[in-house]
Amino acid sequence: MSDATEVLIENDRGVRIITLNRPDRLNALTESLMQPLAEAMATAAADVSVGCVVVTGAGRGFCSGGDIKGERATVVVDEARGDRVAQGFTRLRGFMETSRLLHEMGKPTIAMINGPVAGAGIGIAGACDLRFAGESATFLSAFDRIGASGDFGATWFWTKILGAGAARELLLLGEKYDAPAALAKGLYTKVFADEVLREETMKVAHRFADGPRMAWRYMKANLNMAEDGVFEQALDHEALNMGLSTSATAAIFKARKDAGLA
């Protein structure tokens, strides 16, 4: 584990586990947590020793969203920094790099949802490739409860994952889902008993870390392209990445064989 107070970092055989660590507040996001969280994601994305990233929460929750009771940064209005709104945008956009990196990094990402997830937390969960939840996990958009429109990619990811109509239902109605209902709706990928959630998540994470990493990288690039690109561009992307991934995999296997490791 790292010595950081509000973000814990653990390495387990090629898997980087990043834990939000404010269990007394269900890991609600403050500026003192969001900054190191974004930095931890950037480091994980760049670290070639990491083959899979798992993000989770300490204690009995994943992330309850932004801490609306937390302290706010002091704002000094001037020509260089702008007004309160401009400075707020700059800070929040920087913190939201967490979601972009989870979505775009060239390695699989898993949200291990060990309890309630709400608000910005559903953006972080939605940014991950897979969402494994414990039986005690719940899912709540919660943005309507504080008069907010949504952040950390929540509106974008859930429209992509669920479709436009279901995403509008999720965010506008703000209904709370228990784990079975969330699984049935497609919010969670799999649900496990709480006591085996970490074990089952790590089985998959190690499969990714120990598997053909170049294949995962280019497969994820194809999937991301499929969300946004037109069909012809997606076919071009697939053709390019098929060559890149198989060539890289073959070269890696040959290097292992030459070194007597295969």
Secondary structure by P-SEA (a helix, b strand, c coil): ccccccbbbbbcccbbbbbbcccccccccccccaaaaaaaaaaaaacccccbbbbbbccccccccccccccccccccccccccaaaaaaaaaaaaaaaaaaaacccbbbbbbcccccccaaaaaaaaccbbbbcccbbbbccccccccccccaaaaaaaaaccaaaaaaaccccccccaaaaaaaccccccccccaaaaaaaaaaaaaaacaaaaaaaaaaaaaaaacccaaaaaaaaaaaaaaaaaaaaaaaaaaaaaccc
